[in-house]
Amino acid sequence: MLILASGETERHAAGVLSVEEQIELEIRARGELERLRKEATNEEIDPQAVAVDVAIGRLSRLDSMQMEEVRKAATRRRNQRIHELQEALRKMDEGNYGLCEDCGEWIAYVRLEQRPEATLCGDCAR
């Protein structure tokens, strides 16, 4: 393998992930998936967060309703990320992980390192 001036190998210039990088990304994806699943399991739901029959002031009720909406939005984002990580792991198993869904080019390793579930290269994501 040829080392380029930037310190990357010729392989990285083409974008192909090494076996070590693929293993590292799979470990990251599985770890993040486990963390998110544990977080979802541990989440407490307050059944009286916005209950109409609970005697609280109007502003407190509005605050409670707003907090409930924030919690729901966070739950939706977490569930979406769980789904995306599962898809990334499926692609890893199938051998087509790391390819941009729009242009078909390789997604940079540094991008996948930050978000193993990324499906777009940096250019297409912009």
N, C-alpha and C positions, 0 to 999 in steps of 0.2 A: 504494500500500500504506500502510495506517495503522500508525504506530508506537505501540505500547502503552507504558504507564508502566514496565514491566519491561525495555523496550528491545527486546522481540521484535516482530516484525511481525504483522499480522493473520494472515498465512499461517502463521506458526509457531504461533499460537494454535490453528489448525485441525490443525497437525501435518504439513502437506505439506512435503516436502523440495524445496528449490530445485534448479535444474540444477547450480549450483556445488557444493552440498552432495552431490548424487548423484555428481558427478565425483570429489570429494574422497574420498567413502566407497569408491568403486570403486578408486581408486588405493591407498587404505589396505588394502583387502581383497586386491588383487592383490599388493601388497608383502609382506603378512603370509603369504600363501599361498606365495610364492616363498621367503621366509625359512624357513618350516617344511619345504618340500620339500628345500631345500638342507641343512637340519639333519638330515633323515631320510637323505639320501644320504651325509652325512659321518659318520654314527654308526658307531662301530666296535663290532663284536660280538666278544667274547672267547669263543672256542669252549671254552676250558677254565675258564670262570668257575665252573662247578659240576660239572665232570667228576668222576666217582666215582673214577677211577684216579689222580687227582692226589694226591700225598701231602702233605696239610696237616692241621693239628689239627682237632679236632671244632668248636671255636668259630670257627676261621677258615673252615671249610666252611659253618657256619651263617651267618656274616657274608657270605660269598660268595653263598650262596643268597638271602639277603635283598636284597643289592644287585642281583642279577639280577631279582628280582621288582619292585624299584623301577624298574629300567630298562624292564622290560616294561610296567609301568603308565604310565610317561611316554610310551612309544612308542604305547600305545593312546590316550592323551589327545591326543597330537599328531595321530595319524591321524584321530581323531574331529573335531578342529578343522579339519583339511584338508578333510574331507568337508563340514563346515558352511560353510566359506568358499566352497567350490565351489557349494554350494546357494545361498548369498547372491548369488554372481555370476550364477548361472542366473536367479534372481529379478530381478536388475537388468536382464538382457537381455530378460526377458519383460515388464518394466514393473510388477511387483507387489511390488517390494522396499520394506521399511519398514513393512509392515502386520503387526500382531500376529496370530499364528495362533490365539489363543484368542478374543479379543474383536473383532478386526477393526479396532481403532483404530490410529492411526499411532504408531509407536515414536519416542520423542524422539530428536532428532539427537544430543544429548550421549551417550545410551546407545549409539547406533550408532557414534559416534566411538570409543568405548572398545572395543566388540566389534561390528565390522561384520556378524558372522554372527548377531547376536541375532535371535530369532524371536518373542520375547514382549516386550510393553511392560513398563514398570517395575511396574505394578500386578499384572499376571498372573504376573510372574516371582516375586513375593513369596509 
